[in-house]
Amino acid sequence: MAKIVQDGAAAAGVDCTHDPVHHAAGEMNELLGLAGFAFVGSITPGPNNSLLLASGIRFGFGRTVPHVAGTAVGMGALILAVAAGIGVVVTEVPGAELALKVVGSAYLVYLAFRIATTRGGGDRAVVSRPLGVLNGAAFQFVNPKAWLFALAAVGTFLPPGLAPVAGGLAVAATSAVVILATAAVWAAGGAALSRLDDGWAQRAVSVVLALLLAASVAFIWI
């Protein structure tokens, strides 16, 4: 009997947390949760999607593909930067987060004004040509919503079982793949709307895009 009790105590002392299968399942759950978060955060209206829709309308889907890729690449790079420690600077240095919000919001309001005042085909567009990969990526670093997304993704979904670099790469890669798909959806939607021949309808779409962009700025400050 004593032998049985001793063996049971030994079995109870086994630490199952180091089980490779249990560990891998936990990391997979983290990434699945991140994928859901990234989908909801990137498919909803915001600065990126407003610009992608506007670019799809004015330049078509094919010419907007580099912008789509740049959005995904830029978000991945921003998440890596936050995971590397820049996020700590933004959240801990007095005034840094406020300055980011002010500068980013001012730029987004300017873009909203340009979109709202853009008329049909013959007038000058918000940009003279579609954004490329580099410009699309760089925009993420002045987009307050992108910073909020990156801070939330790293703070919530960074896998604890991975080294910081590997965890940051996993979060960045997962987010970038999801964002690539949702950005393509918005660009394709814009290309579909570009088939509208009615000048009044195009004007209405421009106003709605501007209002969505302005509303996204308001939500940043709530």
C-alpha positions, -999 to 999 in steps of 0.1 A, spaced: 0 0 0 28 24 9 43 17 -25 11 28 -42 9 60 -22 45 68 -30 39 62 -68 8 83 -67 26 112 -51 54 109 -77 28 110 -105 11 140 -90 44 158 -89 49 155 -127 48 190 -143 27 187 -175 34 223 -185 66 212 -201 48 187 -224 59 197 -259 24 190 -273 7 211 -246 32 239 -252 27 238 -290 -11 239 -286 -8 269 -263 12 288 -289 -12 278 -317 -41 292 -296 -22 324 -291 -17 328 -329 -53 319 -337 -65 345 -312 -41 370 -329 -54 362 -363 -89 369 -352 -78 401 -336 -59 412 -367 -89 404 -389 -114 425 -369 -89 453 -364 -79 455 -401 -112 448 -419 -131 476 -401 -130 511 -416 -99 532 -407 -72 553 -423 -56 524 -442 -88 511 -456 -101 545 -466 -69 552 -486 -70 517 -501 -106 521 -512 -98 556 -527 -68 542 -545 -89 513 -559 -115 537 -571 -90 560 -589 -63 536 -601 -79 502 -602 -69 471 -583 -38 462 -602 -21 495 -596 -31 495 -560 -15 460 -553 19 476 -542 -1 498 -517 -18 466 -504 16 449 -500 31 480 -484 3 482 -458 10 446 -448 48 450 -448 46 483 -429 23 468 -402 47 439 -398 77 462 -395 58 484 -370 49 454 -348 85 442 -349 96 477 -338 71 477 -309 82 442 -299 119 454 -299 111 482 -274 99 512 -293 65 506 -278 79 512 -244 93 545 -254 59 556 -268 39 545 -237 65 556 -210 81 588 -223 60 617 -212 44 634 -242 55 608 -268 21 592 -272 3 626 -273 27 639 -299 22 608 -320 -16 612 -318 -14 649 -327 9 646 -357 -9 615 -370 -44 629 -365 -34 662 -383 -21 642 -413 -52 620 -414 -75 651 -412 -56 666 -441 -61 634 -461 -98 634 -453 -100 670 -466 -83 661 -498 -105 631 -504 -137 652 -496 -127 680 -520 -117 656 -548 -141 656 -577 -145 632 -605 -120 620 -630 -105 652 -644 -95 669 -612 -64 662 -593 -66 631 -571 -55 628 -535 -22 615 -548 -8 619 -583 -1 581 -585 -9 551 -563 13 545 -533 41 520 -537 53 494 -512 77 518 -494 52 547 -492 24 523 -481 47 509 -454 59 543 -442 24 555 -438 19 530 -409 44 548 -388 24 580 -389 -10 562 -385 -21 564 -349 -45 535 -354 -16 513 -366 3 521 -335 -26 513 -313 -30 480 -331 7 471 -328 8 479 -291 -23 458 -285 -10 429 -306 24 428 -289 10 434 -254 -17 407 -257 -5 380 -281 33 378 -278 38 341 -272 54 337 -237 71 304 -246 91 319 -274 122 341 -273 114 378 -277 128 379 -313 110 348 -324 78 359 -306 79 393 -323 84 377 -357 55 353 -352 31 381 -342 44 403 -371 41 376 -397 7 365 -386 -7 400 -386 9 408 -419 -7 378 -436 -42 387 -423 -37 424 -432 -26 416 -467 -59 398 -473 -81 425 -457 -63 453 -475 -68 435 -508 -106 433 -500 -108 471 -496 -87 477 -527 -109 454 -547 -140 471 -534 -127 504 -546 -120 490 -580 -156 477 -582 -169 512 -572 -147 528 -599 -172 514 -625 -197 540 -614 -201 564 -643 -224 588 -624 -203 618 -613 -227 625 -584 -222 589 -571 -184 592 -573 -187 625 -553 -209 608 -527 -184 580 -523 -156 605 -518 -175 623 -491 -183 590 -473 -146 580 -474 -136 614 -460 -162 611 -432 -150 575 -424 -114 588 -422 -124 617 -400 -144 594 -377 -114 571 -373 -94 601 -360 -122 609 -335 -121 573 -322 -83 576 -316 -90 602 -290 -118 585 -272 
